[in-house]
Amino acid sequence: MQPVEIYTTPYCGYCRAAKRLLTAKAATFTEIDVSGNPDLRQQMMARANGGYTVPQIFIGGVHVGGCDDLLALDRAGRLDPMLAG
């Protein structure tokens, strides 16, 4: 299983939805809370090519985007292979 990193904030519904899908896929993930930490948010934005909204999701070091992008990957049948590596 590929490593998954997800940049989040505590009260983000999209973050919760993305984590729920990843959990349903039995994917373990590292959650990085950027709320109140400008340095972490800057790190996230640099890795996400300027993406400033949360969540920002990385699978195997590859930026896949936000929650909508993760859901689209799943609908297209591309998420499971990506998680498997």
ABEGO torsion letter per residue (X at the ends): XBBBBBBBBAABAAAAAAAAAAAAAGBBBBBBBABGBAAAAAAAAAAAGGBABOBBBBBGGBBAEBAAAAAAAAAAGAAAAAAAX
